[in-house]
Amino acid sequence: MPALEIRPPTSWQPLDAAIADLKTYDWLILTSANAVHYFCQRLATVGHPADLQGVKLAVVGKKTARVLQQQGLEANFIPPDFVADALVADFPEPVTGLKILFPRVESGGREVLVKEMTAAGATVIEVAAYESGCPTAPDATAIAALQSGHVHIITFASSKTVRHTCHLLQQGLGDQWAQVVATVAIASIGPKTSDTCHELLGRVDIAATEYTLEGLTEAIAQWVSASSA
């Protein structure tokens, strides 16, 4: 059941203004494939890829790096752990005095990267590159599959999807939604998503050790194999 709708931000103006000033930045940080997609879309619309000359690129996660490559760009830095916290902890140079552009989701993103880099002396400019929101109604097919017991695992790739899914399940199943979900395994992509699963669902049954979709898939395969043994 889709739990996120991706759409443009309320206004392009802040991102467009940052792109116009792009040559003044030392680093561009992109923490999701959506950020890459929308940033590059606006760069092609109001700027030029050549504007990135001299700007270093940092991304979080293999998928983000692949999407960046599809745009003809290579990351200068990918943290060893595929979470924003690792980007801060393992940044390849002192950030004091650096000017960093951070295109991100308009609402609901975590603040650790901006807070820690700012505290370390960087100037971090946040601009909305896209927005993600909850669908207006749950998917009827998914609700029917849950009710009939045909769903065995629900996978979550972000805290936002956990919150939205709970909202949609309550819409589709009413007060019995928690009892229905209790019969289904909960799979989480990473620590922050797991925290939200514990907060709203009370458990995590499958947790990825590599915080990527591939890592989540591997964790699910291992869980299924162990359950069948």
N, C-alpha and C positions, 0 to 999 in steps of 0.2 A: 504494500500500500504506500504510494508516494506520500511522504510527510513533509516535503519541501517544494515550494514553487519558487524558482529563480527568476528574477525580473530586474530591469534597470533600476538604479537608485532614484530617489525623489527628484534629484537634479544632477545634471552632468557638470554644472559649472565648476564646482571645486576640483574635480578630476581634470577637466579641461584646462583650468588655470595652472594646475601642477604640471601638466604635460607641456604647457607653454614655457614653463620655468625649469624644464627637466635637466638642462645642462648644468644647473647649479647644485644638483644632488650628487652625493658620493655613492649611495646605495639605493637600490629599489628592492623592496621585500615583497614577495608574493607567496601567500600561505595556502592557496587553493587553486585548483584548476579554473574555478569560476573567476577568481581575481585575474588570472592570466588572460582568460578569454575576453573579459570586458575591458581590461586595461589595453590590450593589444587592439581591440576593436576601436577604442577611442583614439589611440595613438595613430592608427591608420586614417581616422576621420579628421582629426584636428592637428595632427603633428606628422612626424615622419620617423621611421625606425632609426635613421641616422642620428636623431636627437638623443639616442641612448649611448652614443659613443662617449666613453669616459665614465659611464655609470656602471657600477658593478651590480650583479643580480644575485639575490639570495632567494631560495625557494624552500618550502617545507614539503618533503615527500617525493617519492619517485613519480607518482602520477602527475604532480604539478610540474616536475622537471620534464617529463615526456611531453606534456601539453606545450610547455615553453619551447621545446625543440621543434615541435610542429609549427611554431610561429617563426622558426629560423633563428632562435636565440638559445644561448647556452648559459646555464647557471654558473656563477663563479663560486658559489658555496651552497652545499646541501648539508644540513646537520645530520649527525649519525643516527639520532633518534628522530622519528618523523613527527615531532610535535613542536609547537612554537617555543616552548620552554627551552628545548635543546638549541634552538637557533640563538637564543640569548646567551645561554651558557657556553656554547662552543664557537661563538662568532670569531672569525679568523683574524681580526685586528681590534685594537682598542677603539671603542666607539666615541671617546671623548672628542668633541669638536666636529664629529661627522654630521652631515645633513642627510637624513634618510626619508625616503618616500614610502608610505605604506598604504597602498590601495586595498580596501578591505570591504567586508560586508557592512551594510549601512547600520544594522542593529543586531545586537545579540552576540557579538564577537567577544572573545576574552581580551582582557586588558593587560596581561602580564608582559607582553613584548614591549608595548609602549611605555609602561611604567618603569620597567627595569632599564631599558635603554636610555630613557630620559634621566633617570636617577644616576646613570653612569656618565652623563655628560653629552649625550647625543641630542640633536634636534630632530624629532620625529614628526613628520607631517602626515596625519591620517586623512584620507579622502575616501568617500564612499564610491566603490566601483560597481557594486551590485547590491541587490537586496534579496533576502530569502524569507519567505513567509509560509504560514500554514495554509494548506488548501481550504477552501470554504466548506467542503463536505468530504466525508470519507468515501473511499472506493467501495462500491456496493459488492463487487466480486470478492474483494479481500475480506469484507465483513462476513459474507456468506461462507467463505472458506474457513474462517475462524470458528464460526458457529457450528459448522458441520464436522470440525475436528480434522480438517485436511491440512492445516498448517502445523508444522512441528517446531519451527524456529523463526523467531523474529530477529532480524539483524539491525544494529544501530551503528551509524558511522559518525554521529555527532550528538552532542547534548541537545541541540535544537530539535533533531529528529525524534529524540526520546520524548521531549515535552509535547511536540506536535502530535505524535502518534497517540499518546495518552489522551489528548484532547479529542482526536478523531475517533478513538475507540469508545470514549464516553458518549460521543455523539451517535455513533452507529449501534452501540450495544446497550446503552443506558447504564444503570447502576450495576449490572451484572458483568461489566467489562473486565474487572479485576479477576473475577472467578474464571472467566474464559481464558485470560492471559496466563493464569496460574498453571494451565495444562500445557503451555508452550515454553520451549527453551528460549532464553534471552542471550543473544550474542552481541558483544561490544568490541569496537575497534581499538579502544585505548582508555587510559586511566580517567580522563575527564568525563568521557562518555559513560564509563562504568560508575563513576560517582553519581551521575544523574540517574542511571538505572537503579542504583541502590536507593536513591532518594525517592523515586516515584514508583518503582516496581518492586523494591525490596530485595533484589538479587541480581546476580549475573551468573549465568551457567557456563558461558563460553567467552573467554577473553583472549584476544589476539596478543601475541608476544612481540610481533612486529606490527607497528601501528599503521598498517596500510590495508587496502581492500584485499590484496593478495595474502597478507598475514591473517586477516580475518577468515578468508576462505580456507586457509590451511588449518586454522584452529577449529573451524567447523568440521572439516574432514576428519581430523583426529578425534574429535568428540563423537562423531557418528561411528567411527571405527571402534572406539572404545565401548560405546553403548551397545554395539552389535555383537561384541565378543562374548 
